[in-house]
Amino acid sequence: EFHGTIHTLSCTGCGKKYSLDDIDLTEDPPYCICGGVLKPDFVFYGEGIPYLPYQKSAEMAQNADVMIIVGTAGQVMPACSLPLTAKEHGAKIIEVNPQPSAFTGVITDLYFSVKAGEFFAELEKEI
């Protein structure tokens, strides 16, 4: 989960993790027993990607045979480096995006100019 998850929260004070199911969301914001604010475990705008998810994603990109990139302009680091890494290691790149991106015509092997929902609905019918 490169950008994190909505299923857990972490305390900004003590770091304790909680399952979303265990939190009373009527309290805004929700608090930890230590008094710290509970923050969803996903990346907010302006925050960096945690090291371990990035490292795992980079390793997966290096070992991919095919990478499907969906609905991105391909301009935000470090995520935009992953398709480049995959391509450098021999992966075929499939792009699904209504508008061309920074990858289109550069590393993309197969480009579908459609919305993601349409593409995956058709793909599901075929497999």
N, C-alpha and C positions, 0 to 999 in steps of 0.2 A: 504494500500500500504506500506508494511513493509520496503521496500528499497526506498520508495519515488516515485516520478512521473517525467516524462519528460514533462508534460503539463504545469508546472509552473516554474518560476524562482524567486529567492529572492535576494535582494540587500545585498551585504556583508557590506555595509556602514550603511544604515538606516533600513534595514529589510523589506522594502516594497516588496509586492508580485506582480508579473505580470503573466498574461497568456502568454503562448508561442506564441499564435496568435497575440498578441499585440506588439511583439518585432521585431525590425529590425535585422535580423541575418546576414546581410552583414557586420556589425561591429563586429570585433573580438578582444577582447571579447565584448559582449554587455554591455552597461552602463546604470545605473539608472539616473534619472534627478538630483540626488544629487551628481553624479560623481562616485558612488560606482560600482564595478563590479557586474553583474548579474550572479548568480550561479544557475544551474539547481537544482531543489528540489529533487534530489536523493542522496543516500549515495555513496560517493566516497570511494575507497579503503583506509582503515586505519581510516575512520570516524566511530563513533558510531551510532547505530540505535537511532532515536529520541524516547523519553520516551513514548509519547502517542501511536504511532503505535505499539511499543513493548507491552505496557500494554493491548491494545485492542486485539492483537494477542494472548497473554497469556490467556486472558479471553475466547476467542473463542476456544482455545485449550482445556481449562478446560471443556467446554460445548459441545465439538464435540462428535458425535457418531462414525464418521469415519473421518480419516485424510488420504489424499493421498499425499505422498511425492514423488517428481519428480526430478530426475537428480541431486542429491546432494551427496556429500561424507559424509555429516552429521558430519562435524568436526569444523565448524565455529560458535562460540558463538556470540550472544545469539540465533540465528535462530535454531541451532541444539537442543536447549532445548525444543522447542515447541512440536515436536513429543513425546518426553519423558513425557511432561506434559499431553498431550492428552492420552497417554497410561495409565499413573498413574490414570487418571480419568475415565478409562473404555472404551476409544475409540478403535476401530479396526484400525489397521494401514495397508494401502495398499502402497506398494513401487513400483515405476516405474523407473527403472534405468538399463542401459546396463551392468553396473558393480556393484557388491555388495558394500554396504556402511557400515558405522559404525552401521546402524540400522538393516541390513539384519541378520536374524537369532537371533537377540536379542529382538527386539520389533515388527518386521514386522510380520503381520498375513498372508499377501498375497503378494508375490513378483513376479513381471513381469520383466524379463530380456530382455527388449526391449527399443528402443528409444521412447521418449515421443510422437513424432508425429505419430508413428505407433500405439501406445497404444490408443491415443485419437481418431484417425481415426476409429479404430475398435469399440471403445466405442460409438462413435457417430452413427455408423451403428446399434448398438444394442438398442439404446434408441431413 
